[in-house]
């Protein structure tokens, strides 16, 4: 379940990974140990799926009259935010890949 605090921590971690000074240390071979890109992508996808499941469960509960509408709106908003973030990251990755392909050899 993604929360604003978890999102802020993820963005802070991403900022540390993309820090220009850190990039230089990675190029020199003394990069700090941390999660791999693969692990970060899997974690992001898992959080999006979990947010969607929570939103679906809240919608079903609201349809049967068992859930509070505030909880439903919150779950849908969290799901929407997670999906929007995932799509934005995907678009940036595609843009970076296309830029690399256009580089002269």
One Martini backbone bead per residue (centre of mass of N, CA, C, O) as a GRO file, in nm:
protein
  105
    1UNK     BB    1   0.087   0.042   0.030
    2UNK     BB    2   0.088   0.352  -0.074
    3UNK     BB    3   0.244   0.632   0.061
    4UNK     BB    4   0.362   0.940   0.100
    5UNK     BB    5   0.617   0.845   0.250
    6UNK     BB    6   0.704   0.625   0.049
    7UNK     BB    7   0.728   0.816  -0.191
    8UNK     BB    8   0.940   1.006  -0.069
    9UNK     BB    9   1.154   0.786  -0.025
   10UNK     BB   10   1.179   0.700  -0.321
   11UNK     BB   11   1.264   0.979  -0.431
   12UNK     BB   12   1.516   1.008  -0.252
   13UNK     BB   13   1.657   0.755  -0.355
   14UNK     BB   14   1.664   0.840  -0.652
   15UNK     BB   15   1.829   1.098  -0.606
   16UNK     BB   16   2.082   0.951  -0.499
   17UNK     BB   17   2.128   0.776  -0.760
   18UNK     BB   18   2.128   1.058  -0.954
   19UNK     BB   19   2.372   1.179  -0.850
   20UNK     BB   20   2.645   1.317  -0.989
   21UNK     BB   21   2.856   1.221  -0.777
   22UNK     BB   22   2.769   0.923  -0.781
   23UNK     BB   23   2.830   0.871  -1.081
   24UNK     BB   24   3.138   0.904  -1.053
   25UNK     BB   25   3.182   0.674  -0.848
   26UNK     BB   26   3.073   0.454  -1.035
   27UNK     BB   27   3.280   0.496  -1.267
   28UNK     BB   28   3.528   0.430  -1.061
   29UNK     BB   29   3.413   0.166  -0.876
   30UNK     BB   30   3.286   0.310  -0.586
   31UNK     BB   31   3.004   0.200  -0.530
   32UNK     BB   32   2.738   0.181  -0.355
   33UNK     BB   33   2.544  -0.025  -0.197
   34UNK     BB   34   2.235  -0.139  -0.356
   35UNK     BB   35   1.974  -0.142  -0.524
   36UNK     BB   36   1.855  -0.256  -0.797
   37UNK     BB   37   1.679  -0.181  -1.070
   38UNK     BB   38   1.507  -0.433  -1.069
   39UNK     BB   39   1.403  -0.401  -0.776
   40UNK     BB   40   1.268  -0.124  -0.815
   41UNK     BB   41   1.066  -0.212  -1.033
   42UNK     BB   42   0.927  -0.439  -0.878
   43UNK     BB   43   0.833  -0.260  -0.641
   44UNK     BB   44   0.661  -0.066  -0.808
   45UNK     BB   45   0.469  -0.276  -0.932
   46UNK     BB   46   0.364  -0.388  -0.665
   47UNK     BB   47   0.242  -0.119  -0.559
   48UNK     BB   48   0.039  -0.084  -0.790
   49UNK     BB   49  -0.114  -0.348  -0.751
   50UNK     BB   50  -0.194  -0.301  -0.455
   51UNK     BB   51  -0.356  -0.041  -0.507
   52UNK     BB   52  -0.563  -0.173  -0.696
   53UNK     BB   53  -0.671  -0.383  -0.497
   54UNK     BB   54  -0.766  -0.184  -0.283
   55UNK     BB   55  -0.961  -0.031  -0.463
   56UNK     BB   56  -1.141  -0.273  -0.535
   57UNK     BB   57  -1.222  -0.350  -0.247
   58UNK     BB   58  -1.353  -0.076  -0.178
   59UNK     BB   59  -1.565  -0.082  -0.406
   60UNK     BB   60  -1.708  -0.340  -0.313
   61UNK     BB   61  -1.779  -0.237  -0.029
   62UNK     BB   62  -1.943   0.011  -0.125
   63UNK     BB   63  -2.156  -0.148  -0.292
   64UNK     BB   64  -2.246  -0.310  -0.015
   65UNK     BB   65  -2.222  -0.088   0.234
   66UNK     BB   66  -1.927  -0.128   0.412
   67UNK     BB   67  -1.801   0.145   0.321
   68UNK     BB   68  -1.628   0.427   0.316
   69UNK     BB   69  -1.600   0.692   0.102
   70UNK     BB   70  -1.324   0.796   0.191
   71UNK     BB   71  -1.170   0.532   0.148
   72UNK     BB   72  -1.231   0.509  -0.152
   73UNK     BB   73  -1.106   0.776  -0.249
   74UNK     BB   74  -0.824   0.719  -0.139
   75UNK     BB   75  -0.767   0.458  -0.298
   76UNK     BB   76  -0.804   0.580  -0.581
   77UNK     BB   77  -0.589   0.803  -0.554
   78UNK     BB   78  -0.348   0.613  -0.503
   79UNK     BB   79  -0.376   0.456  -0.765
   80UNK     BB   80  -0.349   0.696  -0.959
   81UNK     BB   81  -0.068   0.786  -0.864
   82UNK     BB   82   0.083   0.523  -0.924
   83UNK     BB   83   0.019   0.513  -1.228
   84UNK     BB   84   0.133   0.788  -1.307
   85UNK     BB   85   0.421   0.730  -1.216
   86UNK     BB   86   0.471   0.481  -1.393
   87UNK     BB   87   0.424   0.621  -1.668
   88UNK     BB   88   0.643   0.836  -1.637
   89UNK     BB   89   0.882   0.641  -1.610
   90UNK     BB   90   0.837   0.495  -1.876
   91UNK     BB   91   0.868   0.744  -2.061
   92UNK     BB   92   1.160   0.811  -1.971
   93UNK     BB   93   1.286   0.543  -2.058
   94UNK     BB   94   1.215   0.563  -2.356
   95UNK     BB   95   1.357   0.830  -2.407
   96UNK     BB   96   1.640   0.731  -2.329
   97UNK     BB   97   1.658   0.503  -2.534
   98UNK     BB   98   1.624   0.683  -2.787
   99UNK     BB   99   1.872   0.857  -2.734
  100UNK     BB  100   2.078   0.628  -2.750
  101UNK     BB  101   2.007   0.538  -3.044
  102UNK     BB  102   2.090   0.838  -3.165
  103UNK     BB  103   2.372   0.789  -3.117
  104UNK     BB  104   2.677   0.807  -3.215
  105UNK     BB  105   2.950   0.574  -3.289
   0.00000   0.00000   0.00000
